[in-house]
Amino acid sequence: MNPPLAVAVDGLRKEYGKIVAVDQVSFSLKPGEFVGLVGPNGAGKSTTFKMLTGQILSTAGSARIMGVDVLAQPAQARRYMGIVPEHPKLYAYLSAREMITFAARIRSSDPTADPDPDRVDQALQIAGLGDDADRLIHEYSQGMHRKTALACALVADPPVLLLDEALNGLDPPSAERVLDSLQQRCAAGACVLLSTHVIDTLGRVADRVIVVQHGRVSADVPVAELEHVWARLRATD
């Protein structure tokens, strides 16, 4: 039997009254793939992420993570995910170290056990928070908030990482460390879906790119074809 797809999206649709934000979006990701999701503002990328991660319900269609239906079994599906939403919500009066330790604990098979401090330290270092690990989150800049959210997503080493504009606001050294870590995780069998407006970044790290326009998938191509496809789509938009 073939292993399940890491991500399987089939005919996702989201309506807000008469507005169709996402219309029949379908795509899949295999374990080990690094896939970019791109499109203009308002194209439906974040709405797709929210349905895929169970933050909002779809009007129609289905989404599966490692073979688990997100709508029917959301708690089980989320155990396979590391998520950074477009606007992360963190506990402001914890330090980053405490927040990441909490994330590691609730993702553990034994939430009563203390997480491995080395794993927490590694997540802090990848995100570039080592020197600020024990400051309270409410003192952080927006970029540091996003670094903390990334570390929370990475600390449990999940097989599927769903990152919505997760590199926004990161300083270049931190962004490079995160991208290196994501590539290493893909090499070990995890998969990454990264939404970003920085096309050059995807050109260096992604295997393929999904382009969303007007709530629909308009292209799903190898990363080598991205610049040509993106220029053509922008010219006709």
C-alpha positions as a Markdown table, in Angstrom:
| # | Residue | x | y | z |
|---|---|---|---|---|
| 1 | Met | 0.0 | 0.0 | 0.0 |
| 2 | Asn | 1.3 | 3.4 | -0.9 |
| 3 | Pro | 1.8 | 5.9 | 2.0 |
| 4 | Pro | -0.8 | 8.6 | 2.3 |
| 5 | Leu | -0.2 | 12.0 | 0.7 |
| 6 | Ala | 1.0 | 14.5 | 3.2 |
| 7 | Val | -1.6 | 17.0 | 2.1 |
| 8 | Ala | -4.6 | 16.3 | -0.2 |
| 9 | Val | -7.0 | 19.2 | -1.0 |
| 10 | Asp | -10.0 | 18.4 | -3.2 |
| 11 | Gly | -12.5 | 21.0 | -4.5 |
| 12 | Leu | -12.2 | 23.4 | -1.5 |
| 13 | Arg | -14.7 | 26.2 | -1.7 |
| 14 | Lys | -15.5 | 29.0 | 0.8 |
| 15 | Glu | -18.4 | 31.4 | 0.4 |
| 16 | Tyr | -19.1 | 34.5 | 2.5 |
| 17 | Gly | -22.6 | 35.3 | 1.6 |
| 18 | Lys | -22.5 | 36.1 | -2.2 |
| 19 | Ile | -18.7 | 36.3 | -2.2 |
| 20 | Val | -16.8 | 33.2 | -3.2 |
| 21 | Ala | -13.3 | 33.6 | -1.6 |
| 22 | Val | -12.1 | 30.2 | -2.7 |
| 23 | Asp | -13.5 | 28.2 | -5.6 |
| 24 | Gln | -12.8 | 24.5 | -6.3 |
| 25 | Val | -9.1 | 24.6 | -5.1 |
| 26 | Ser | -7.4 | 21.2 | -5.5 |
| 27 | Phe | -3.8 | 20.2 | -5.0 |
| 28 | Ser | -1.7 | 17.6 | -3.2 |
| 29 | Leu | 1.7 | 17.4 | -1.6 |
| 30 | Lys | 3.9 | 14.3 | -1.1 |
| 31 | Pro | 6.1 | 13.7 | 1.9 |
| 32 | Gly | 9.5 | 15.4 | 1.3 |
| 33 | Glu | 8.1 | 18.1 | -0.9 |
| 34 | Phe | 8.7 | 21.8 | -0.4 |
| 35 | Val | 5.9 | 23.7 | -2.2 |
| 36 | Gly | 5.3 | 27.4 | -2.5 |
| 37 | Leu | 1.8 | 29.0 | -2.6 |
| 38 | Val | 1.8 | 32.4 | -4.3 |
| 39 | Gly | -0.8 | 34.8 | -5.6 |
| 40 | Pro | -1.8 | 38.5 | -5.4 |
| 41 | Asn | -3.5 | 39.9 | -2.3 |
| 42 | Gly | -7.1 | 38.7 | -2.0 |
| 43 | Ala | -6.4 | 35.6 | -4.2 |
| 44 | Gly | -7.6 | 33.2 | -1.5 |
| 45 | Lys | -4.3 | 31.9 | -0.1 |
| 46 | Ser | -4.9 | 32.6 | 3.6 |
| 47 | Thr | -8.5 | 31.4 | 3.3 |
| 48 | Thr | -7.2 | 28.1 | 1.8 |
| 49 | Phe | -4.7 | 27.9 | 4.7 |
| 50 | Lys | -7.4 | 28.4 | 7.3 |
| 51 | Met | -9.6 | 25.7 | 5.8 |
| 52 | Leu | -6.6 | 23.3 | 5.5 |
| 53 | Thr | -5.7 | 23.8 | 9.2 |
| 54 | Gly | -9.3 | 23.7 | 10.5 |
| 55 | Gln | -9.5 | 27.3 | 11.5 |
| 56 | Ile | -12.6 | 27.9 | 9.4 |
| 57 | Leu | -15.0 | 25.4 | 7.8 |
| 58 | Ser | -15.2 | 25.0 | 4.1 |
| 59 | Thr | -18.5 | 25.5 | 2.2 |
| 60 | Ala | -17.6 | 22.4 | 0.1 |
| 61 | Gly | -14.7 | 20.1 | -0.7 |
| 62 | Ser | -12.3 | 18.3 | 1.6 |
| 63 | Ala | -8.8 | 18.5 | 3.0 |
| 64 | Arg | -6.7 | 15.7 | 4.4 |
| 65 | Ile | -3.5 | 15.7 | 6.3 |
| 66 | Met | -1.6 | 12.4 | 6.3 |
| 67 | Gly | -4.8 | 10.8 | 5.3 |
| 68 | Val | -6.9 | 12.3 | 8.1 |
| 69 | Asp | -9.9 | 14.4 | 7.2 |
| 70 | Val | -9.5 | 17.8 | 8.7 |
| 71 | Leu | -13.2 | 18.4 | 8.9 |
| 72 | Ala | -14.2 | 15.0 | 10.4 |
| 73 | Gln | -11.2 | 14.6 | 12.7 |
| 74 | Pro | -9.7 | 18.0 | 13.3 |
| 75 | Ala | -7.8 | 17.2 | 16.5 |
| 76 | Gln | -6.1 | 14.1 | 15.0 |
| 77 | Ala | -5.3 | 16.0 | 11.8 |
| 78 | Arg | -3.7 | 18.8 | 13.8 |
| 79 | Arg | -1.3 | 16.4 | 15.5 |
| 80 | Tyr | 0.4 | 16.0 | 12.1 |
| 81 | Met | 0.7 | 19.8 | 11.5 |
| 82 | Gly | 3.1 | 22.6 | 12.4 |
| 83 | Ile | 1.2 | 25.8 | 11.7 |
| 84 | Val | 2.2 | 29.4 | 11.4 |
| 85 | Pro | -1.0 | 31.5 | 10.6 |
| 86 | Glu | -0.9 | 34.8 | 8.8 |
| 87 | His | -1.5 | 36.6 | 12.2 |
| 88 | Pro | -0.1 | 34.4 | 15.0 |
| 89 | Lys | -1.7 | 34.6 | 18.4 |
| 90 | Leu | 0.6 | 34.0 | 21.4 |
| 91 | Tyr | 0.4 | 34.2 | 25.1 |
| 92 | Ala | 1.8 | 37.7 | 25.7 |
| 93 | Tyr | 2.9 | 37.2 | 29.3 |
| 94 | Leu | 5.0 | 34.1 | 28.7 |
| 95 | Ser | 8.6 | 34.3 | 27.5 |
| 96 | Ala | 9.4 | 32.7 | 24.2 |
| 97 | Arg | 11.1 | 29.8 | 26.0 |
| 98 | Glu | 7.9 | 29.2 | 28.1 |
| 99 | Met | 5.7 | 29.5 | 25.0 |
| 100 | Ile | 7.8 | 27.0 | 23.0 |
| 101 | Thr | 8.0 | 24.6 | 26.0 |
| 102 | Phe | 4.2 | 24.8 | 26.3 |
| 103 | Ala | 3.8 | 24.1 | 22.6 |
| 104 | Ala | 6.2 | 21.1 | 22.9 |
| 105 | Arg | 4.3 | 19.8 | 25.9 |
| 106 | Ile | 0.8 | 19.9 | 24.3 |
| 107 | Arg | 2.1 | 18.2 | 21.2 |
| 108 | Ser | 3.8 | 15.4 | 23.1 |
| 109 | Ser | 2.3 | 11.9 | 23.5 |
| 110 | Asp | 2.6 | 12.5 | 27.2 |
| 111 | Pro | 1.7 | 16.2 | 28.0 |
| 112 | Thr | 2.6 | 15.7 | 31.7 |
| 113 | Ala | 6.3 | 15.0 | 30.8 |
| 114 | Asp | 8.8 | 17.8 | 30.6 |
| 115 | Pro | 9.9 | 18.5 | 27.0 |
| 116 | Asp | 13.5 | 17.9 | 26.0 |
| 117 | Pro | 15.2 | 21.3 | 26.8 |
| 118 | Asp | 17.7 | 20.7 | 24.0 |
| 119 | Arg | 14.8 | 20.5 | 21.5 |
| 120 | Val | 13.4 | 23.8 | 22.8 |
| 121 | Asp | 16.8 | 25.4 | 22.6 |
| 122 | Gln | 17.3 | 24.2 | 19.1 |
| 123 | Ala | 13.9 | 25.7 | 18.0 |
| 124 | Leu | 14.9 | 29.0 | 19.7 |
| 125 | Gln | 18.2 | 29.1 | 17.9 |
| 126 | Ile | 16.7 | 28.3 | 14.5 |
| 127 | Ala | 14.3 | 31.1 | 14.8 |
| 128 | Gly | 17.0 | 33.5 | 16.0 |
| 129 | Leu | 15.5 | 34.0 | 19.5 |
| 130 | Gly | 18.4 | 32.7 | 21.6 |
| 131 | Asp | 19.4 | 36.1 | 23.1 |
| 132 | Asp | 15.8 | 37.0 | 23.8 |
| 133 | Ala | 14.4 | 33.7 | 24.8 |
| 134 | Asp | 13.5 | 34.8 | 28.4 |
| 135 | Arg | 11.9 | 38.1 | 27.6 |
| 136 | Leu | 8.1 | 38.4 | 27.8 |
| 137 | Ile | 6.4 | 38.1 | 24.4 |
| 138 | His | 4.5 | 41.4 | 24.9 |
| 139 | Glu | 7.9 | 43.2 | 24.7 |
| 140 | Tyr | 8.6 | 41.7 | 21.3 |
| 141 | Ser | 8.5 | 43.3 | 17.9 |
| 142 | Gln | 6.2 | 41.9 | 15.2 |
| 143 | Gly | 9.1 | 40.0 | 13.6 |
| 144 | Met | 10.0 | 38.4 | 17.0 |
| 145 | His | 6.3 | 37.4 | 17.4 |
| 146 | Arg | 6.6 | 35.6 | 14.1 |
| 147 | Lys | 9.9 | 34.0 | 15.1 |
| 148 | Thr | 8.3 | 32.6 | 18.2 |
| 149 | Ala | 5.4 | 31.2 | 16.2 |
| 150 | Leu | 7.8 | 29.5 | 13.9 |
| 151 | Ala | 9.7 | 28.0 | 16.8 |
| 152 | Cys | 6.4 | 26.7 | 18.2 |
| 153 | Ala | 5.6 | 25.1 | 14.8 |
| 154 | Leu | 9.1 | 23.5 | 14.5 |
| 155 | Val | 9.7 | 22.2 | 18.0 |
| 156 | Ala | 7.5 | 19.1 | 17.7 |
| 157 | Asp | 9.1 | 18.1 | 14.4 |
| 158 | Pro | 5.7 | 17.5 | 12.7 |
| 159 | Pro | 5.5 | 15.8 | 9.3 |
| 160 | Val | 3.5 | 18.7 | 7.7 |
| 161 | Leu | 4.5 | 22.3 | 8.0 |
| 162 | Leu | 1.8 | 24.9 | 6.9 |
| 163 | Leu | 3.4 | 28.3 | 6.9 |
| 164 | Asp | 1.3 | 31.4 | 5.9 |
| 165 | Glu | 3.6 | 34.3 | 5.2 |
| 166 | Ala | 5.8 | 32.9 | 7.9 |
| 167 | Leu | 9.0 | 34.7 | 6.8 |
| 168 | Asn | 7.4 | 38.2 | 6.8 |
| 169 | Gly | 9.3 | 40.5 | 9.1 |
| 170 | Leu | 12.2 | 38.2 | 9.7 |
| 171 | Asp | 15.7 | 39.6 | 9.5 |
| 172 | Pro | 17.8 | 37.9 | 6.7 |
| 173 | Pro | 20.0 | 35.7 | 9.0 |
| 174 | Ser | 16.9 | 34.3 | 10.8 |
| 175 | Ala | 15.1 | 33.8 | 7.5 |
| 176 | Glu | 18.1 | 31.8 | 6.1 |
| 177 | Arg | 18.3 | 29.7 | 9.3 |
| 178 | Val | 14.6 | 28.9 | 9.1 |
| 179 | Leu | 14.8 | 28.0 | 5.4 |
| 180 | Asp | 17.8 | 25.8 | 6.0 |
| 181 | Ser | 15.9 | 24.0 | 8.7 |
| 182 | Leu | 12.9 | 23.6 | 6.5 |
| 183 | Gln | 15.0 | 22.1 | 3.7 |
| 184 | Gln | 16.6 | 19.7 | 6.1 |
| 185 | Arg | 13.2 | 18.6 | 7.4 |
| 186 | Cys | 12.0 | 18.0 | 3.8 |
| 187 | Ala | 15.1 | 15.9 | 3.2 |
| 188 | Ala | 14.1 | 13.8 | 6.2 |
| 189 | Gly | 10.6 | 13.2 | 4.8 |
| 190 | Ala | 8.5 | 16.2 | 6.1 |
| 191 | Cys | 6.6 | 18.4 | 3.7 |
| 192 | Val | 6.3 | 22.2 | 3.7 |
| 193 | Leu | 3.7 | 24.5 | 2.2 |
| 194 | Leu | 4.9 | 28.0 | 2.4 |
| 195 | Ser | 2.9 | 31.1 | 1.3 |
| 196 | Thr | 5.1 | 34.0 | 0.4 |
| 197 | His | 5.3 | 37.1 | -1.8 |
| 198 | Val | 9.1 | 36.7 | -2.1 |
| 199 | Ile | 9.4 | 34.8 | -5.4 |
| 200 | Asp | 13.2 | 34.7 | -5.2 |
| 201 | Thr | 13.0 | 32.8 | -1.9 |
| 202 | Leu | 10.9 | 30.1 | -3.6 |
| 203 | Gly | 13.3 | 29.9 | -6.5 |
| 204 | Arg | 16.0 | 28.8 | -4.1 |
| 205 | Val | 14.2 | 26.3 | -1.9 |
| 206 | Ala | 10.9 | 25.1 | -3.4 |
| 207 | Asp | 10.3 | 22.0 | -5.6 |
| 208 | Arg | 7.2 | 23.4 | -7.2 |
| 209 | Val | 4.8 | 26.3 | -6.9 |
| 210 | Ile | 1.0 | 26.6 | -6.8 |
| 211 | Val | -0.3 | 29.9 | -8.1 |
| 212 | Val | -3.8 | 31.1 | -6.9 |
| 213 | Gln | -5.7 | 33.8 | -8.6 |
| 214 | His | -9.3 | 34.9 | -8.0 |
| 215 | Gly | -9.9 | 32.0 | -5.6 |
| 216 | Arg | -8.7 | 29.3 | -8.1 |
| 217 | Val | -5.5 | 27.4 | -8.8 |
| 218 | Ser | -4.3 | 29.0 | -12.1 |
| 219 | Ala | -0.9 | 27.1 | -12.2 |
| 220 | Asp | 0.9 | 24.2 | -10.5 |
| 221 | Val | 4.4 | 24.1 | -11.9 |
| 222 | Pro | 8.0 | 23.1 | -11.1 |
| 223 | Val | 9.8 | 26.0 | -9.5 |
| 224 | Ala | 12.0 | 26.4 | -12.6 |
| 225 | Glu | 8.9 | 27.6 | -14.5 |
| 226 | Leu | 7.7 | 30.1 | -11.8 |
| 227 | Glu | 9.1 | 33.3 | -13.2 |
| 228 | His | 7.8 | 32.7 | -16.7 |
| 229 | Val | 4.3 | 31.6 | -15.4 |
| 230 | Trp | 4.1 | 34.4 | -12.9 |
| 231 | Ala | 5.0 | 37.1 | -15.4 |
| 232 | Arg | 2.4 | 35.8 | -17.9 |
| 233 | Leu | -0.3 | 35.6 | -15.2 |
| 234 | Arg | 0.4 | 39.1 | -14.0 |
| 235 | Ala | 0.2 | 40.4 | -17.5 |
| 236 | Thr | -3.2 | 38.9 | -18.0 |
| 237 | Asp | -4.7 | 39.6 | -14.6 |
